[in-house]
Amino acid sequence: MLQIDPSTDLVFEAVGGTRTIEVKTDQATWQVESNQTWCKVEKSDGTHFTVTAEENTASEPMPQLKVDQKGTATPPWQELHLKLRSVSRLRPE
């Protein structure tokens, strides 16, 4: 089992911010990573991680945040993706 709460997309205002996510799993190990430089993730304990978005002054692609668990469950490897978006300060012309 692998679940995250909240499981909805996270939208950050242009000024950025930090959110805490709860991880529910029956496995002993899990990891989290971000594929964008403006979005940092850090495991805070065995059941939570924080997502920190920097200020967004330009248009950025929508990154994916991936939470993985490894173990002996069936299937032994599961992935969850949480979409993150940072609102741009720039308005389209």
N, C-alpha and C positions, 0 to 999 in steps of 0.2 A: 504494500500500500504506500502511496505517495500522494499527499495533498498539500496545498498551500492555502493560507487564509490571510488576506483576501485573495480570491482566485480570479478576480476581474482585472482588466487592464488598469495599469496605473498611469495617470496623467499628471504631470508636474507643471506648475505654472512656470512662466519664463524665468522667474527669480530662482528656481530650483527648490530643493528641499530634501527631507529625509523621511522615509517610511519604514516601519517595521513589519516584517512578514513572518507568520507562524508556519512552521513545517510540521506536518503530521505524517509520521512514517513508522513502520514496524521494523525498520532496518537500523543497524548500529551506526552506519556511516552514510553521509550525504555531502554533496558539495554544491556550491552555487558560483556562477560566473556571469560576467557581462561582456558583450562584444563591442562596447562603445566606450570611448575615452571619457565622455562627459557623464557617464553613469557608473558609479562604483558600488560594488556589493561586498558585504563583509558578514561572515558568520559570527553571530554574537554569542550564541550558546548552542546547546544540542537541539533546540527546537525553534530558534529564531534566526533571521538574518536582517540586516538593514540595507536599504537601497538609498543611495545618496545621488541626487541629480544636481549637477552644477548649473549655474545660470546659463540660459540659452539666448545668445544674442543673434543667432543666425538660424537658418533652416537646417534641421538635422534629420537624417533617416530614422525611421522607427526601429529601435534595437529590440533584440530578444534577450530575455534573461532566462537562463537555463538552470534548473535545479535537478540534479541527478542523484539517484541512490544506487548503490552497489550492494549486492547481497545474494542470499541463496533463495530468495522468493521466486515465484514464477510469475512473470518473467524475471530473471535475475537483474536486469538493468531497465530502469524506467526513466523517462525524461518528462518534465513539465516545462512549458514555455509560458512566460508571463510577458506580455507586450508592454513596453514602456514608451511613453511619448512625452516630449517636452514642448510646450507651447512656445512658439517663436515670438519675439518682440516685434519682428518685422512683419508688415502687412503686405500682401501681394498688391501689385499695382494694377 
